[in-house]
Structure formats: structure tokens, C-alpha cells
Amino acid sequence: MKKTILLTLLITQFYACSSFEMSAENKQNQKFSKFSQQFTNPDHIQTTDESKILAELKIMTPYIQSLNIQSLNEQGQMPKIRDNLYLDFANLNAAYSEYLVFHHCIDLSEKYFLNAEDTYLKLLQDSPYDENLLYNISIFYARNSVPFDDDQHQQIRTQLLEKSKQYAEKNQKLNRENQQHKHHYYAVLSELLNALDKQKIRKDQQKTLIQTLQPFLFELLEQPNIDYDSGNFFILVKYYNQYLKAYYPQQAKSWLKQNQNKILTFYNSHQDENTQRNNTISAQLYALLDQPEKALYFLKLLKFTEKDNYTPQDILDEQLFNKMRHLKAFQVWFAQYSQEYQAYLKQNPKVCNSLQSSIHSEIKLLNNQKLKNVLEINKNVSEAPKSSPKLEQKSVK
């Protein structure tokens, strides 16, 4: 599906891999591990990769199912080598599920989402304190919340983010020194805050989330060399300012003015120049800083792409642009932008674009306990809900 940049949370991680030990007994496992680890970043899956992924899953899914029957060793635990195989299997299913959602195939993606979720939870039963596993499960739920960032599905999005928070929080308690996990935790809190704010619910929880995020924001303002995503940083600034306006209106005016240089210093030193995502974030940032000319400059750089579209409705919904809507230059640009978007939609209809939609007439869930979720793809696939911002990603070190 075309990812709409609404600038809620900008999650910056992808799935961490297993580390297989080589042995003569597991050549098939080694081969699958090497294959699956090509796609720990779902955004890198190309249409030409889909047939390879389907072929690999066709082999490995029944194999994994057979291992479920004989999965425990003499101590009643899953052997480590099988543990690694399960992690790679879960990661590949999770990545392919996201790929299908991106291509407007939410119904098709459900099967792979459930396969990934079931496998992660099986692993968690055996290794409840595995930091790598907890991280992957949290990433899994957070990334899968993205398609539900619209007016009709915020409750589902919230439920997924609360699950993500649960595992990210546990990881934080286990190891507070891991910066990647720490940054992910704050990103999930920001996303949950955004979901609650859009529903206008749980004001006390929103306040608590902002207060939890505040020390980290102040740390970033004082230490601009910290490696943190510029989009995530903007969200911290936006919601802290919103918090001040709600509870300390006089302080809100002075805080933004006093910290403007620090905000821009951090943001400019971490942004990715001239990307769709960056232009959208920059437009909102300068609108927040009451610099409408610069905000409009970045809005004019927006263009429609396969992955990231900031729709006219998104712009209407964004309150940060309220102060500049009366400007003639903004009105002229917005009218033209709206026309171009409608023309783009006619040329790029939102229909399921997957290899499976043409080569399969019926899809059944591999988990026998979920046969009620049989998916038939020979029916018209309904349009997927729009998603929140593009999830920029960095390598797991």
C-alpha cells in the first residue's frame, strides 16, 4: 500500500537476525537462515523477490510444523539451533506480511502475520528474557500497527502498540545500556501517544507518556551528537510543546522560542536531505516554529511516489498548518496539489498487487487452529486503510 506520511512515530528499526552455528546436520537450516536474513528490512523486498519468498516458505512451513511435534529436548526446551531457525522463520513471515500490506493486500497478509506472531510467542515461552527476541516481537507489533493509522482503525493500532510497548518495556528493564532498544522504546511510546491523541482518549495516560519522554527530549537538546532519528526527535518536540500548551500555556510560548536554535541544530544534523519523508517533517517543523514561508517551501517539494504520499486530507487534518491556510501562496499550492493527487490516483489505483493474487485462487492458514480465518483471494480485495509515516530503517549492529 502507499504509505502516507502523517508523522506520528517514525520507528527506525528492523528485525534482528539469528546467529546460526554451522554443522553438518543443518544445511537446510543454514540455507534458509541466509535467505531470510536478506529481508530483515521489509522495505527492501522487491516484486522480483516475492516468488523466491513464496518458494522458500512453501518448503520451510511444513518443516517448521513437523518440528513443532518434536521440538523439545531432554530438558523440555527447544534446542538452540532450532530456536534460531524459528526466529528466521518468524522474521521472514513478518517481513513478507508487511510487503503484502504495502501492496494493498491486507487480507493476504493476515496469514503471514499470524505465522510470525505464533512463532515469536512459541520462542518467548522458551526464552522469556532473550533481549534479541523481545526486541523483534516489539518491532513486529509496532510495524504492523502502521496500516491502521486512520480514523476507522485507531483502536486496533492502539492495541498493537500496547503489545509493542509491553515487550519494549521489558527489554528496557533487562538492559538499560542498549541504546538501540532504548531509542525503540521511546519511539513506541511516541507512537502510542499519537494514537491516543487522535482518539482523544486517556488524557491521563497521554500526560504520563509525555512526562516519561520529556527527560530524553531534554537530553537530545543538550547533546545533539546523540544518534537519534530526526523524525522521532520532531515528534518529541511536537508533543512536548502540545503538553505545555495544555497545562502550562505561558511556559509553552517561551520554551519553543528559547529552544528554537537547539531544535534546529539537532534536526538539521540528523535529517536525510531531499527525501519525501524529510520534506514532510521539515514542513511541519517550520510550521510549528511559526515560519510559514519555509514550511511552504518544503511542502512544494512533495511529490507522489509509490511508497510515500502526503495526501491533501493529511494536510487538512494537520493542525500545525492552520496558521498558514489563509495565505494566498498556500491556497494556490494546495489547490494544484489536490488536483495532481486525484490524477495520480487515477493512474495508480489501490488494488492488490501481489503474485499470489494471480496464481492462487484460495489461501488457507497453515495454523490448523485458525482455519476460520481462511482467506479467499479470488474475491475483490478491499482497499487497505492508509498507513502512517514511512518507517526509515538503520542496520542492527
Secondary structure as GFF3:
##gff-version 3
##sequence-region A 1 397
A	DSSP	three_ten_helix	24	26	.	.	.	ID=ss1
A	DSSP	alpha_helix	27	36	.	.	.	ID=ss2
A	DSSP	three_ten_helix	37	39	.	.	.	ID=ss3
A	DSSP	three_ten_helix	42	44	.	.	.	ID=ss4
A	DSSP	three_ten_helix	47	49	.	.	.	ID=ss5
A	DSSP	alpha_helix	50	69	.	.	.	ID=ss6
A	DSSP	alpha_helix	80	102	.	.	.	ID=ss7
A	DSSP	alpha_helix	106	126	.	.	.	ID=ss8
A	DSSP	alpha_helix	131	145	.	.	.	ID=ss9
A	DSSP	three_ten_helix	146	148	.	.	.	ID=ss10
A	DSSP	alpha_helix	154	174	.	.	.	ID=ss11
A	DSSP	alpha_helix	179	199	.	.	.	ID=ss12
A	DSSP	alpha_helix	203	222	.	.	.	ID=ss13
A	DSSP	alpha_helix	230	247	.	.	.	ID=ss14
A	DSSP	alpha_helix	249	258	.	.	.	ID=ss15
A	DSSP	alpha_helix	260	270	.	.	.	ID=ss16
A	DSSP	alpha_helix	276	288	.	.	.	ID=ss17
A	DSSP	alpha_helix	292	299	.	.	.	ID=ss18
A	DSSP	alpha_helix	312	317	.	.	.	ID=ss19
A	DSSP	three_ten_helix	319	324	.	.	.	ID=ss20
A	DSSP	alpha_helix	328	347	.	.	.	ID=ss21
A	DSSP	alpha_helix	356	359	.	.	.	ID=ss22
A	DSSP	three_ten_helix	368	373	.	.	.	ID=ss23
###
